[in-house]
Amino acid sequence: MAPQDNRSLGELFAELSRETTTLVRKEIELARVEMTAKASVAGGHAGIVAAGGALAHAGFLVILAAIVIGLAQLGVTPWLSAAIVGLATIGIGYMLVNKGLSALRGTNIVPQHTVQSLKEDAKWTTRQGA
């Protein structure tokens, strides 16, 4: 035999209101925690993009130095070494930028746990109301 609940309808609605408020607060907290974690991962990928951009910029400056030396010397070997270093720096920077952008494209910012939890809450609420 099931235990009897002698609470009034008003008391039951008050409890439902309190529990619903608690549930919503917990869902908001879950969304905040999940979004913070995802933002941290995206920030790391953005750092790789920034590092790649900085290396590409440094490579461009080295290429400019190679052109200046090449024009000044007209065929003397120092410009060739500067050009090789500049092209290698640009290549590494390009690879880092592409790696970071690919990682950013693959980052899912939707709070999956929160969405799933809200779906479960909706199912539970529908079942309880029926």
Phi, psi and omega per residue, in radians:
M1 nan 2.335 -3.107
A2 -1.333 2.492 3.111
P3 -1.187 2.536 -3.117
Q4 -1.501 2.506 3.091
D5 -1.912 1.951 -3.048
N6 -1.627 0.263 -3.139
R7 -1.325 2.625 3.135
S8 -1.336 2.902 3.120
L9 -1.078 -0.656 3.090
G10 -1.096 -0.727 3.111
E11 -1.153 -0.688 3.113
L12 -1.126 -0.741 3.107
F13 -1.160 -0.647 3.095
A14 -1.108 -0.755 3.101
E15 -1.127 -0.738 3.095
L16 -1.032 -0.737 3.130
S17 -1.106 -0.786 3.117
R18 -1.089 -0.797 -3.107
E19 -1.178 -0.637 3.093
T20 -1.146 -0.735 3.102
T21 -1.073 -0.768 3.113
T22 -1.092 -0.751 3.134
L23 -1.070 -0.787 3.140
V24 -1.109 -0.735 3.117
R25 -1.082 -0.737 3.134
K26 -1.162 -0.671 3.108
E27 -1.128 -0.709 3.107
I28 -1.132 -0.716 3.112
E29 -1.114 -0.730 3.102
L30 -1.087 -0.766 3.125
A31 -1.083 -0.714 -3.140
R32 -1.118 -0.798 -3.139
V33 -1.104 -0.773 -3.121
E34 -1.148 -0.736 3.142
M35 -1.185 -0.605 3.092
T36 -1.104 -0.744 3.123
A37 -1.125 -0.764 -3.141
K38 -1.163 -0.654 3.108
A39 -1.153 -0.607 3.114
S40 -1.124 -0.756 3.109
V41 -1.121 -0.801 3.131
A42 -1.089 -0.636 3.100
G43 -1.102 -0.667 3.081
G44 -1.102 -0.736 3.102
H45 -1.145 -0.681 3.103
A46 -1.113 -0.594 3.078
G47 -1.098 -0.686 3.086
I48 -1.122 -0.726 3.097
V49 -1.063 -0.758 3.141
A50 -1.111 -0.740 3.113
A51 -1.097 -0.719 3.098
G52 -1.112 -0.715 3.104
G53 -1.124 -0.702 3.120
A54 -1.138 -0.714 3.107
L55 -1.157 -0.705 3.100
A56 -1.090 -0.705 3.114
H57 -1.121 -0.774 3.100
A58 -1.065 -0.701 3.094
G59 -1.082 -0.703 3.102
F60 -1.082 -0.722 3.112
L61 -1.123 -0.668 3.100
V62 -1.158 -0.706 3.089
I63 -1.063 -0.757 3.095
L64 -1.056 -0.729 3.094
A65 -1.094 -0.667 3.120
A66 -1.130 -0.687 3.119
I67 -1.139 -0.749 3.133
V68 -1.084 -0.843 3.139
I69 -1.119 -0.729 3.132
G70 -1.066 -0.764 3.107
L71 -1.171 -0.657 -3.124
A72 -1.217 -0.688 -3.050
Q73 -1.654 -0.397 -3.105
L74 0.840 1.229 3.011
G75 1.772 -0.051 3.089
V76 -1.312 2.523 -2.976
T77 -1.108 -0.379 -3.135
P78 -0.976 -0.609 -3.138
W79 -1.175 -0.570 -3.132
L80 -1.151 -0.716 3.109
S81 -1.167 -0.680 3.095
A82 -1.122 -0.667 3.123
A83 -1.142 -0.717 3.134
I84 -1.111 -0.796 3.115
V85 -1.089 -0.737 -3.141
G86 -1.101 -0.774 3.132
L87 -1.151 -0.677 3.097
A88 -1.135 -0.706 3.125
T89 -1.134 -0.748 3.093
I90 -1.101 -0.724 3.130
G91 -1.068 -0.777 3.119
I92 -1.136 -0.754 3.109
G93 -1.069 -0.727 3.126
Y94 -1.077 -0.759 3.127
M95 -1.115 -0.713 3.122
L96 -1.140 -0.740 3.111
V97 -1.062 -0.813 3.135
N98 -1.100 -0.714 3.118
K99 -1.091 -0.802 3.136
G100 -1.125 -0.738 3.127
L101 -1.152 -0.692 3.098
S102 -1.098 -0.736 3.119
A103 -1.135 -0.682 3.106
L104 -1.136 -0.697 3.107
R105 -1.100 -0.577 -3.124
G106 -1.464 -0.084 -3.121
T107 -1.413 2.157 3.121
N108 -1.663 2.038 -3.083
I109 -1.658 0.007 3.129
V110 -1.294 2.272 3.119
P111 -1.277 1.502 -3.020
Q112 -1.029 -0.756 -3.113
H113 -1.101 -0.702 3.140
T114 -1.166 -0.778 3.127
V115 -1.045 -0.805 3.135
Q116 -1.095 -0.748 3.140
S117 -1.108 -0.710 3.106
L118 -1.125 -0.661 3.093
K119 -1.111 -0.747 3.116
E120 -1.126 -0.689 3.104
D121 -1.087 -0.723 -3.141
A122 -1.114 -0.733 3.108
K123 -1.108 -0.760 -3.127
W124 -1.101 -0.765 -3.135
T125 -1.102 -0.704 3.134
T126 -1.119 -0.741 3.133
R127 -1.157 -0.689 -3.110
Q128 -1.204 -0.568 -3.109
G129 -1.369 -0.324 -3.068
A130 -1.369 nan nan
